[in-house]
Amino acid sequence: MAEPPTLTFAVTGMHCASCGLLIDDAVEELDGVDRSQTDSRRGRTVVQVDPSVATVEAIVAAIAGAGYEAEPVSS
């Protein structure tokens, strides 16, 4: 079975690994998200997602809801 597609987001406002965990928890609550992995040192969140269910806008909103700003990074 193929891996789900991934989307990458540049995230600002993180200060430590706990910030990344907060983001991952918020994003992984969305329908259509299989996995979120945030690297607070690089300021990046990579999300494995079913794009027919979870939208870029919903992921950005979830990250904002956790208290951070995000924007998609083109691949």
C-alpha positions in Angstrom: 0.0 0.0 0.0 1.4 3.4 -1.0 2.2 6.0 1.6 -0.3 8.9 1.9 0.8 12.1 0.3 2.6 14.6 2.5 2.2 18.4 2.9 4.9 20.6 4.4 4.3 23.7 6.4 6.6 26.5 7.6 5.6 27.2 11.2 6.7 30.3 13.2 6.5 30.9 16.9 7.8 27.6 18.1 10.4 27.6 20.9 10.9 24.0 21.9 10.0 20.4 21.2 6.8 20.8 23.4 5.6 23.4 20.8 5.9 20.7 18.1 4.0 18.2 20.2 1.1 20.7 20.6 1.0 21.2 16.9 1.1 17.5 16.1 -1.7 16.8 18.5 -3.9 19.6 17.0 -3.2 18.5 13.4 -3.7 14.8 14.1 -7.2 15.4 15.4 -8.3 16.4 11.9 -10.2 13.9 9.7 -8.0 12.7 6.9 -4.7 13.3 8.7 -2.7 10.1 9.2 0.4 11.6 10.9 1.9 15.0 11.7 5.6 15.4 12.5 6.9 18.8 13.6 10.6 19.8 13.8 10.7 22.8 16.0 14.4 23.5 15.3 13.7 23.7 11.5 10.3 25.3 11.9 8.6 22.7 9.7 5.6 20.4 10.0 5.2 17.5 7.6 1.7 16.0 7.5 0.7 12.7 5.9 -2.8 13.4 4.6 -5.7 12.3 2.5 -6.1 15.5 0.5 -9.7 14.6 -0.4 -10.6 14.9 3.3 -8.2 17.3 5.0 -7.5 20.6 3.3 -4.5 22.9 3.5 -6.7 25.5 5.1 -7.9 23.2 7.8 -4.3 22.2 8.7 -3.3 25.9 8.8 -6.3 26.6 11.0 -5.4 23.7 13.4 -1.9 25.0 13.7 -3.2 28.5 14.4 -5.6 27.1 17.0 -2.5 25.7 18.8 -1.1 29.2 18.8 1.3 29.2 15.9 1.4 30.6 12.4 1.8 28.3 9.4 2.0 28.5 5.6 2.3 25.7 3.1 5.8 25.2 1.6 5.8 24.3 -2.1 7.6 21.1 -2.9 
